[in-house]
Amino acid sequence: MPRDTGPVWDRRDRAPGSKPRVIIIGAGVSGMATGCYSQMSGMETRILEKHVLPGGCCTAWARDGYVFDYCIEWLTGTGRNNDAARIWRELGALDGKTITNFEVFNTVVGEDGRSVTFYNDPDRLERHLMEVSPVDAPLIRGFCRDLRRFIGVNFYPFLTPPPLRTTREKLGMLRTVLPAFRLLWRTAATSMEKWCGQFQDPLLRKAFPNIFYQDHEVFPLLPYLFNMASAYHGNAGFPQGGSLGLARSIEERYTSLGGRIDYRARVARILVEDGRAIGVELKNGTRHYADHIVSAIDGHTTIYGMLGGRYTSPTIDTLYNEMLHEPDILYPGVVSAFVGLNGDVDPDARHATTYLLSEEDSKELPSVMQNSLVVQLRSRYSDGFAPPGKSVIHCTYFSDFEYWKTLRGTDRKEYWARKRQVVDFVRRFLERHYPGIGERIEAVDVASPATTLRYTGNYNGSILAWKSFTKAENLANKLVNKDRMRLPGLRGFSMTGQWIGGGGLIRVASAGRHTAQFVCEELGLEFQAWESPGGRPWSRDKLGHLPQLDMWPVS
């Protein structure tokens, strides 16, 4: 694996007329996307990554032949004929891969065993919901009517940042938005929580906010309808190879365009001279210089760590100092428990189910925030996650980062005991719902929010950064639309990724495209992008060597 001892980019080794050099900090999806588009547009780029793998949170690890896939639950843009799909194909992310699509988005099971299945087909969904609660017919019909309308809207404005959109692009967006304006405005202004409060059936009140597996709390109706409509069109599927497979494909696309990634290269600070970013210094003291620096990592670490807090504004200070600590602004951490299983679970089981937990169960699950547990049968999503004849289950729940951080920092023995408690609970829970499964469990791993911080550096172990539809997202949008992903008083520098462009993989990939467009504008280059020529059929071998995290005895 390449280390940070590779060729130094020195200011003195530049030939006249050579390509502009760009250093990108972080080989997550956004960093690699920035690199791909910059390479296509005539720059020479280099990505410096502290880890040994690409992808950031979009990752996986291995144990005993099992692949534990951490990130993707569905991927916007797996279909055709929309901006999101175009970006993934420009990045080579889906080259040679099959896509798994499900007719169901999620199933929610109540404490009493009753269940609600969220079919992507509005007709089937309406029939099912009417059987669950006929008394709630007006709300059910209204939701399904809106879903049918969203199915007819093709709105994916991911290609160009607002400040750079041409008149033609703006008119094209208007033609798409105007016919659906009232629908978009009304569903964006209607809180899911308040809307659900109108249901007479208590299960439907609790089930609807969990369409996305866990309750996102501040979301309006719009994103639920948008994503279910995308899934109906086959545009929210699961790519073969999963999270790390997606990252590896983008890495391959980037290096095929001439880019270079240095792994185990931890950037300590960004070098600034006369108000311009000129390079970076690594932890080992090595310095690399470039014409432009892009940070694709955690925003707080970049601004207040690598730059010492010297380049801020009221907007930035509000966003990264005040709002980081406000409730419902930052996505919480996630506890993941992976189970390697001999055989299948149950042929009739859904690929994803959210179980609403009783108070008794919730007390046994360390730092559970929403009294729910998501169980995904990951081997239904893609082949290659388990050896032949075996399967993988992924159990998740939202959890408090500070709880896990404090335990790991002050009492490592207790930290491991709480992880053991998660393992024991998951084993008992699965046995309760699938009798006899316990004796077939062969491997278990647990990742806490503290694990996420350790491996990715994301502030508070948050894998999606700012929650959408909050005042934090509005401020982050200003950093794109007004400041063009730059910091005040600092030239030759840009930021990208989920802390600027928002969470979700298509949004971070799009943010990388936008960053490259802004850099092209600054350097006087023509932005260029084209689809990858494709590749050979995907195989698990392309994942390469997978690390192993915390190991657990099975007995």
Residue pairs with C-beta under 8 A, 6 or more apart in sequence:
1 52
1 263
1 264
2 261
2 262
2 263
2 264
3 262
3 263
3 264
3 265
4 48
4 262
4 264
4 265
4 266
4 282
4 283
4 284
4 286
5 286
6 260
6 262
8 286
8 287
8 288
9 21
9 23
9 46
9 279
9 288
9 289
9 290
10 289
11 278
11 279
11 289
14 21
18 44
19 42
19 43
19 44
20 42
20 43
20 44
20 291
20 292
20 523
20 525
21 43
21 44
21 45
21 46
21 289
21 290
21 291
21 292
22 35
22 38
22 43
22 44
22 45
22 46
22 290
22 291
22 292
22 293
22 294
22 519
23 45
23 46
23 47
23 48
23 279
23 280
23 288
23 290
23 292
23 293
23 294
24 31
24 34
24 35
24 38
24 45
24 46
24 47
24 48
24 294
24 296
25 31
25 47
25 48
25 267
25 270
25 280
25 293
25 294
25 295
25 296
25 297
25 302
25 306
26 47
26 48
26 49
26 56
26 295
26 296
26 297
26 497
27 47
27 49
27 51
27 54
27 55
27 56
27 251
27 261
27 263
27 296
28 54
28 55
28 56
28 57
28 58
28 296
28 297
28 456
28 497
28 508
29 55
29 56
29 58
29 246
29 247
29 250
29 505
29 508
29 509
29 512
30 296
30 496
30 497
30 498
30 501
30 508
30 509
30 511
30 512
30 515
31 47
31 49
31 56
31 294
31 296
31 297
31 496
31 497
31 512
32 47
32 54
32 91
32 247
32 250
32 251
32 254
32 261
32 512
33 87
33 91
33 250
33 508
33 509
33 510
33 511
33 512
33 513
33 516
34 45
34 294
34 296
34 496
34 512
34 513
34 515
34 516
35 45
35 47
35 254
35 257
35 259
35 512
36 90
36 91
36 92
36 250
36 253
36 254
36 257
36 259
36 512
37 90
37 512
37 513
37 515
37 516
37 517
37 527
37 529
38 45
38 259
38 516
38 519
39 45
39 254
39 257
39 258
39 259
40 257
40 528
40 529
40 530
41 516
41 520
41 525
41 526
41 527
41 528
41 529
42 525
42 526
42 528
43 519
43 523
43 525
44 258
45 259
45 260
46 259
46 260
46 261
46 262
46 288
46 290
47 254
47 259
47 260
47 261
47 262
48 262
48 265
48 266
48 267
48 280
48 282
48 288
49 261
49 262
49 263
49 264
49 265
50 264
50 265
50 266
50 267
50 457
51 263
51 264
51 455
51 456
52 263
52 264
52 547
53 59
53 244
53 247
53 263
53 547
54 247
54 248
54 250
54 251
54 261
55 71
55 243
55 244
55 246
55 247
55 248
56 247
56 456
56 458
57 70
57 71
57 452
57 456
57 458
57 463
58 70
58 71
58 72
58 243
58 244
58 246
58 247
58 505
59 70
59 71
59 243
59 244
59 247
59 455
60 67
60 68
60 69
60 70
60 71
60 242
60 243
60 244
60 245
60 543
60 546
61 67
61 68
61 70
61 445
61 546
61 547
61 548
61 549
62 68
62 546
62 547
62 548
63 340
63 443
63 445
63 548
63 551
64 340
64 442
64 443
65 340
65 386
65 387
65 390
66 338
66 340
66 385
66 386
66 387
66 390
66 392
66 442
66 443
67 242
67 244
67 384
67 385
67 386
67 392
67 540
67 543
67 546
68 336
68 338
68 385
68 392
68 394
68 445
69 242
69 243
69 244
69 378
69 381
69 382
69 385
69 392
69 394
70 243
70 336
70 447
71 242
71 243
71 463
71 505
72 238
72 239
72 242
72 243
72 246
72 505
73 213
73 238
73 352
73 376
74 105
74 227
74 231
74 236
74 237
74 238
75 88
75 236
75 237
75 238
75 239
75 246
75 505
75 506
76 84
76 156
76 227
76 230
76 235
76 236
76 504
76 505
76 506
77 84
77 85
77 86
77 87
77 88
77 156
77 235
77 506
78 85
78 88
78 94
78 99
78 101
78 234
78 235
78 236
78 237
78 238
78 239
79 85
79 230
79 233
79 234
79 235
79 237
80 235
81 154
82 154
82 156
82 235
83 156
83 157
83 158
83 159
83 510
84 156
84 158
84 235
84 506
84 510
85 156
85 235
86 159
86 531
87 158
87 159
87 506
87 509
87 510
87 513
88 94
88 506
88 509
89 531
89 532
90 513
90 529
90 530
90 531
90 532
91 249
91 250
91 253
91 509
91 532
92 249
92 250
92 252
92 253
92 256
92 532
92 535
93 239
93 246
93 249
93 250
93 253
93 509
94 239
94 249
95 249
95 252
95 253
95 532
95 534
95 535
95 538
96 534
96 535
96 536
96 537
96 538
97 239
97 240
97 241
97 245
97 249
97 538
98 240
98 538
99 234
99 237
99 238
99 239
99 240
100 237
100 238
100 240
100 380
100 381
100 382
101 231
101 234
101 236
101 237
101 238
102 120
102 231
102 237
102 351
102 352
103 119
103 120
103 121
103 124
104 117
104 118
104 119
104 120
104 350
104 351
104 352
105 118
105 119
105 120
105 211
105 227
105 228
105 231
105 352
106 118
106 210
106 211
106 212
106 213
106 350
106 352
106 353
106 354
107 115
107 116
107 117
107 118
107 350
107 352
107 353
107 354
108 115
108 116
108 118
108 203
108 206
108 207
108 210
108 211
108 353
108 354
108 356
109 115
109 353
109 354
109 355
109 356
110 202
110 203
110 206
110 207
110 356
111 356
111 357
111 358
112 203
114 132
114 203
116 128
116 129
116 132
116 203
116 204
116 207
117 128
117 350
118 125
118 207
118 211
118 228
119 125
119 128
120 228
120 229
120 231
120 232
121 232
122 144
122 145
122 147
122 148
122 151
122 232
123 144
125 144
125 147
126 140
126 141
126 144
129 136
129 140
129 143
129 144
129 204
130 137
130 140
132 201
132 203
132 204
133 140
133 199
133 200
133 201
133 203
133 204
135 200
135 201
136 199
136 200
136 201
136 204
139 195
139 198
139 199
143 221
143 225
146 183
146 187
146 221
146 225
147 225
147 228
147 229
147 232
149 180
149 183
150 183
150 225
150 226
150 228
150 229
151 229
151 232
151 233
153 176
153 180
153 183
153 184
153 229
154 176
155 176
155 177
155 180
155 184
155 226
157 173
158 506
158 507
158 510
158 513
159 169
159 510
159 513
160 166
160 169
160 514
160 517
161 480
161 481
161 484
161 514
161 517
161 518
162 480
162 481
163 480
163 481
163 482
163 484
164 514
164 517
164 518
164 521
165 173
177 184
184 222
187 220
187 221
187 222
187 225
188 220
188 221
188 222
188 469
189 220
190 220
190 221
190 222
191 218
191 220
191 221
192 208
192 209
192 219
192 220
192 221
192 224
193 209
193 217
195 208
195 221
196 204
196 205
196 206
196 208
196 209
197 205
199 205
199 208
206 356
208 224
209 215
209 216
209 217
209 219
210 354
210 356
210 372
211 224
211 228
212 219
212 223
212 224
212 227
213 352
213 354
213 374
213 376
213 396
214 354
214 370
214 372
214 374
214 396
214 397
214 398
215 370
215 372
216 223
216 467
216 468
217 328
217 467
218 328
218 467
218 468
218 469
218 470
219 468
219 469
220 469
223 468
223 469
227 236
230 236
231 237
238 381
238 382
239 245
239 246
239 382
240 382
240 383
240 384
240 538
241 248
241 249
241 382
241 384
241 538
241 540
241 542
241 543
242 378
242 381
242 382
242 385
244 543
244 546
245 382
245 538
245 542
245 543
246 505
248 542
248 543
248 544
249 535
249 542
251 261
252 535
252 542
253 532
254 261
255 261
265 282
266 282
266 283
267 280
267 281
267 282
267 283
267 306
268 280
268 281
268 282
268 283
268 306
269 280
269 281
269 305
269 306
269 307
269 308
270 277
270 279
270 280
270 281
270 293
270 295
270 302
270 306
270 307
270 493
271 277
271 278
271 279
271 280
271 281
271 287
271 289
272 278
272 307
272 310
272 490
275 489
275 490
275 491
276 490
276 491
276 492
276 493
277 292
277 293
277 490
277 491
277 492
277 493
278 289
278 290
278 293
278 492
279 287
279 288
279 289
279 290
279 293
280 287
280 288
280 293
280 306
281 287
282 288
291 492
291 523
292 492
292 493
292 494
292 519
292 522
292 523
293 492
293 493
293 494
294 493
294 494
294 495
294 496
294 515
294 519
295 302
295 306
295 493
295 494
295 495
295 496
295 497
296 495
296 496
296 497
296 512
297 457
297 497
298 457
298 458
298 459
298 499
299 319
299 320
299 459
299 465
299 495
299 497
299 499
299 500
300 320
300 324
300 459
300 499
301 457
301 459
302 495
303 309
303 311
303 312
303 316
303 320
303 487
304 320
307 487
307 490
310 489
311 487
311 488
311 489
311 490
312 320
312 487
312 488
313 483
313 487
313 488
315 475
315 478
315 479
316 479
316 487
316 488
318 475
319 472
319 475
319 476
319 479
323 329
323 330
323 466
323 471
323 472
323 475
324 330
324 459
324 460
326 472
328 467
328 470
329 466
329 467
329 470
329 471
329 472
330 459
330 460
330 462
330 465
330 466
330 467
330 472
331 462
331 463
331 464
331 465
331 466
331 467
331 503
332 369
332 398
332 399
332 400
332 401
332 449
332 462
333 398
333 399
333 400
333 401
333 404
333 448
333 449
333 450
333 452
333 460
333 461
333 462
333 463
334 396
334 397
334 398
334 399
334 449
334 452
334 461
334 463
335 366
335 367
335 396
335 397
335 399
335 404
335 422
335 446
335 447
335 448
335 449
336 394
336 395
336 396
336 446
336 447
337 394
337 395
337 396
337 422
337 423
337 426
337 444
337 445
337 446
338 392
338 393
338 394
338 395
338 443
338 444
338 445
338 446
338 447
339 392
339 393
339 394
339 395
339 426
339 430
339 441
339 443
339 444
340 386
340 390
340 391
340 392
340 441
340 442
340 443
340 444
341 386
341 390
341 391
341 392
341 393
341 437
341 440
341 441
341 442
342 389
342 390
342 440
342 441
342 442
343 389
343 390
343 391
343 440
344 379
344 391
345 377
345 391
345 393
345 434
345 437
346 434
349 377
349 434
350 377
351 376
351 377
351 380
351 381
352 374
352 375
352 376
352 377
353 374
353 375
353 376
354 372
354 373
354 374
354 375
355 372
355 373
355 374
355 375
355 429
355 433
356 371
356 372
357 365
357 368
357 371
357 372
357 373
358 371
359 371
361 371
361 373
361 425
361 429
362 368
362 371
364 421
364 425
365 373
365 397
365 421
365 422
365 425
366 399
366 403
366 418
366 421
366 422
367 399
367 400
367 403
367 404
367 418
368 397
368 398
368 399
369 397
369 398
369 399
369 400
370 397
370 398
372 397
373 395
373 396
373 397
373 429
374 395
374 396
374 397
375 393
375 394
375 395
375 430
375 433
376 393
376 394
376 395
376 396
377 391
377 392
377 393
378 385
378 391
378 392
378 393
378 394
379 385
379 386
379 390
379 391
379 392
384 539
384 540
384 543
385 391
385 392
386 392
390 442
393 430
395 426
395 429
395 430
399 448
399 449
400 449
401 449
401 450
401 453
401 460
401 461
401 462
402 460
404 415
404 418
404 448
404 449
404 450
404 461
405 449
405 450
405 453
405 461
407 414
407 415
407 418
407 450
408 415
408 448
408 450
415 448
415 450
419 446
419 448
419 550
419 552
420 552
422 446
423 444
423 446
423 552
426 444
427 438
427 441
427 444
428 438
430 437
430 438
430 441
431 437
431 438
441 554
442 554
443 552
443 554
444 552
444 554
445 549
445 550
445 551
445 552
446 550
446 552
447 549
447 550
448 461
449 460
449 461
449 462
450 461
451 461
451 549
451 550
452 458
452 461
452 462
452 463
453 459
453 460
453 461
455 549
456 463
458 465
459 465
459 499
463 503
464 498
464 503
464 504
465 498
465 499
465 502
465 503
466 472
466 473
466 476
466 498
466 499
466 502
466 503
467 473
468 502
468 503
473 502
476 499
476 500
476 501
476 502
479 485
479 495
479 500
480 500
480 501
480 511
480 514
484 494
484 518
484 521
485 494
485 495
485 496
485 500
485 511
485 514
485 515
485 518
486 493
486 494
486 495
486 518
487 493
487 495
492 522
494 515
494 518
494 519
495 515
496 508
496 511
496 512
496 514
496 515
497 508
497 511
497 512
498 504
498 507
498 508
498 511
500 511
501 507
501 508
501 510
501 511
501 514
502 508
502 511
513 529
516 527
517 527
519 525
520 526
520 527
521 527
